[in-house]
Amino acid sequence: SSIAGHIPTGFMPPKVPEWNLIPSVAVDAIAISIIGFAITVSLSEMFAKKHGYTVRANQEMYAIGFCNIIPSFFHCFTTSAALAKTLVKDS
């Protein structure tokens, strides 16, 4: 533990993300978000055809956006579609 230093325990209070980091990650974040959105929509459309329902891409975009913006205040990881996990849960 002397190498790692102090590791906080418990629930960390929400805080505003550091805005000074945005210029250094903006270009990469845009590319990753486009790829993540494309994967999520294609995966949802694949299962929509299989199970007989429709997918609205705009609604998916809002859902992914809120699922990534709101947790940014709580020190969480970003979300995206997971093909292998979705296939296992579907079967």
ABEGO torsion letter per residue (X at the ends): XAAAEBBBBEBBBBBBBBAAAAAAAAAAAAAAAAAAAAAAAAAAAAAAAAAGBBBBAAAAAAAAAAAAAAAAAAGBBBBBBBAAAAAAAAX
